[in-house]
């Protein structure tokens, strides 16, 4: 478990980030891998999990997404379209510099998969472990916390036009079939006919 989020001064340069784009673009399109599962049990705390439970009402069980939903929907409930966030492990490697800093991004699932809008339009379903999640149309963009943790160049990189197209900051999703996911599990894009 990582306690309070730290802000080391080690940040990638704009040149290093741009140099990594080709590797990001080579991510698998249909079948990838879950590289890291992170639960946020409290504000500014991270817990790396070997196994996570995904629930239709809770998202990643034990995560505080419900308390963080900002703003809530018109009926006062947390926005279920933002239960989970996925980030490319290739992008995490670029912006975090060291693997032990990936979890600072605040995403729950780090995956080696092409997360671009072209590859995963909203309503695309992904199977991981025994769970199925659905990509939503809520944008996921970098913020001041992201800049503090990874630098201003990283913030500009993920929020650029190319960054938005490739979803370098990540993508929002919701759980449609509850199940268990483990680090190392395959994450697989479901064909429209096999959608559950």
Buried (B, 14 or more C-beta within 10 A) or exposed (E): EBEEBEBEEEBBEEEBBBEBBEEBEEBBEEEBBBBBBBBBEEEEBBBBBEEBBBBEEBBBBBBBBBEEBEEEEEEEEBBBBBBBBBBBBBBBBBBBBEEEBBBBBBBBBBBBBBBBBEBBEBEBBBBBBBBBBBBBEBBBBBEEBBBBBBBEBBBBBBBBEBBBEBBBBBBBBBBBBBBBBBBEBBBBBBEEEEEE
